[in-house]
Amino acid sequence: MNEIMTIDTDNYSAMSKAMGFAGEAKKSGGKTVTLPRFRIWHQPIMGQAKVNGKTANVEVVEGGSYRLETPSKDEGGESTFAFAKSAKIRVFAQRFMWRRFVASKNPKPNEPKGSFHRTLMADNLSIDLKDNTGGFNCGKPSGWIKDFKALPQNTQDLLRQIKKVRILFGYAELINPVDASGNPTKVPLQPVIWEIDNRNAVAHMGEILSQIDKKQRLPIQHFIDLETEKNELPNGTSYYTPVAKVDFKNSVEIVDADQDVFKDFMEYIKNYNEYINNQWLEKSGDEPPISNNDMKVVESFVDIDNTEVA
C-alpha cells in the first residue's frame, strides 16, 4: 500500500486503496515531515475592545471556528494560529486509529493530566492494531459487541474512553482568516493533518467521502467546503461538528507539486507507524505506563484535544 508514491487518477482502484478510501462506498526513521494541524476550535477566544468608550471583554474569535496551527520552522519556536468560520479541504489521504486518554491520579500542578494511548494508523479498523503501550486497540476488545449494556461496568467504562479517529491529510484553506486577536491575517493554502474523533463528525465526513467514491473520483480531485454546526448539551455547554459539501462543479488538476505533497503524507504515516511499532516491541509483555519523554515524541505526531482531556 505505502509503496505507491505517485498519484495516478487513471488507476482508480490502486489509488483509492493507497489513499485509504477504498472502504467508503461499502460503508454508505526516514525523512522528518512536520504538518500544520487543522481542527475545529470549540470555545470562543476573548479579547478586549472599546465599547461606547469603555474597555470590555468581547469575542475576538467565534467558537466553532476552524483553527490552523502552523509549527515554527525554528527548533523550540512557537506555533502560529489562524481561525476562520469557513474553510475548504482537498483530501489526499485518509487513515484511522484508536485513541484513549488515561487520566493521571492526583497529578501535581506542573505534571500532565494524563497520557494518550494510540494505535498504528491504518486504512481500516477491521484488524487489531498495535498501540504504544504494548497492547492492541488501546484495550478495546476485538469483534462486534452485540449488547453493550450486558458488558461488565469496567469494560463499559473502558470502551467509552476509546475513540475512533478519522485522520485526513490534505490541502486546507481558511476563508477570511483572523489571528488569535481577531485581526485579519493571510494564510496560504498548505498541507495539513486533521484528526476527527467526534462520533457524528467521523460519520459525516465518511458520508462526504463516500459521495466522491460513488462517482469513481478521488478526493484529491475536488475541494470540500466546510462550515460548522453548533450542538447544545443538557448541561448548557456546546460543541461544534463539521458541515461539509463537495464542490463537484469544479475539478482540480493534479500537478507535479501534488506528487511531492503526497509523498510527504505517506512518509509522515510511515514515520508515525514506525514509532508506534517500536513502542509496542519495547513494551509488549508487561505494558508499563508510557513515559513523559515518550509522550513528547508521540505528541509531535498526533494532535491533542484539550476538550477531550477536560
PyMOL commands that set and color helices and strands:
alter all, ss='L'
color gray80, all
select helices_A, chain A and resi 12-19+24-27+137-139+148-150+153-161+199-214+219-221+256-283+292-299+306-309
alter helices_A, ss='H'
color red, helices_A
select strands_A, chain A and resi 37-41+45-51+54-61+65-70+80-84+86-103+114-118+162-175+190-196+224-232+238-246
alter strands_A, ss='S'
color yellow, strands_A
deselect
rebuild
show_as cartoon
